[in-house]
Amino acid sequence: MAMDSKERRPKSASDSRGPDAPGRRPYQKKKVCRFCSEPELTMDYKDAKALRPFVTEKGRIVPRRITGACAKHQRMVATAIKRARNVAIVPFTTTFIGG
């Protein structure tokens, strides 16, 4: 039997929008900028090994919400990656050979 638009089923405990509801992520600890917390770390375009965590497999720059870097240091990271790409230290994209 189909339900009319006026008839509604009562809400159960599983329908509530709590932290365990489907589609919601559990609470995550706030990410802290590693450059602010450790001042001796520096970002240099010539150090490809240091740039690697900030570039995806496809060669894209990882966003702030993933890296946890503050706005100031994310801009520095992006500039360093772009400079390293121009000098051919870091590739612009990966090469895919296939069909």
C-alpha positions in Angstrom: 0.0 0.0 0.0 1.5 3.3 -1.1 1.7 6.2 1.4 -0.2 9.4 0.7 1.6 12.7 1.0 -0.3 13.5 4.2 0.6 10.2 5.8 4.1 10.2 7.2 5.8 7.5 9.1 7.1 8.4 12.6 10.7 9.3 13.0 12.8 6.6 14.6 16.1 6.9 16.4 18.0 5.9 13.3 16.4 8.8 11.3 17.9 11.5 13.5 20.8 13.6 12.3 23.3 12.7 14.9 27.1 12.3 14.4 26.6 8.6 13.5 24.0 9.4 10.8 24.8 8.1 7.3 26.5 10.6 5.1 28.2 12.4 8.0 31.9 12.1 8.9 32.9 11.6 12.4 34.6 14.5 14.2 38.2 15.0 13.0 41.0 16.7 14.8 41.8 20.2 13.5 44.8 20.1 11.2 47.7 22.3 12.1 50.0 23.9 9.6 53.3 22.1 9.8 55.3 25.2 8.7 53.8 27.3 11.5 54.4 24.6 14.2 57.9 23.9 13.0 59.6 27.2 12.0 62.8 25.4 10.8 60.9 23.9 7.9 61.3 25.9 4.7 59.7 25.4 1.3 62.2 25.6 -1.6 61.3 24.9 -5.2 64.7 23.1 -5.7 63.8 20.4 -3.2 61.5 18.0 -5.1 61.4 15.5 -2.2 59.8 18.2 0.1 57.3 19.1 -2.6 56.1 15.5 -3.2 53.4 15.4 -0.4 51.8 18.6 -1.8 51.3 17.1 -5.4 48.9 14.4 -6.3 49.8 11.4 -8.5 48.3 13.3 -11.5 50.4 16.3 -10.8 47.8 18.6 -9.2 48.5 20.8 -6.2 46.8 19.4 -3.1 44.3 21.9 -1.5 44.6 23.4 1.9 41.8 21.4 3.5 43.8 18.2 2.7 47.3 19.4 3.6 46.3 21.4 6.7 48.6 24.3 5.7 47.6 27.8 6.6 46.8 30.2 3.7 50.1 32.0 3.8 52.1 28.8 3.6 49.8 27.1 1.1 50.5 30.1 -1.2 54.2 29.6 -0.7 53.9 25.8 -1.4 51.9 26.6 -4.6 54.5 29.1 -5.8 57.3 26.7 -5.1 55.5 23.9 -7.1 54.9 26.2 -10.0 58.5 27.3 -10.1 59.7 23.7 -9.9 57.4 22.8 -12.8 58.9 25.6 -14.9 62.4 24.4 -14.2 61.4 20.8 -14.9 62.1 19.5 -11.4 58.5 18.5 -10.9 56.4 17.3 -13.8 53.3 19.2 -14.9 51.3 15.9 -15.4 52.0 12.2 -15.4 52.5 10.4 -18.7 49.8 7.8 -19.4 50.4 5.4 -22.2 47.4 3.2 -22.8 44.3 2.8 -24.8 
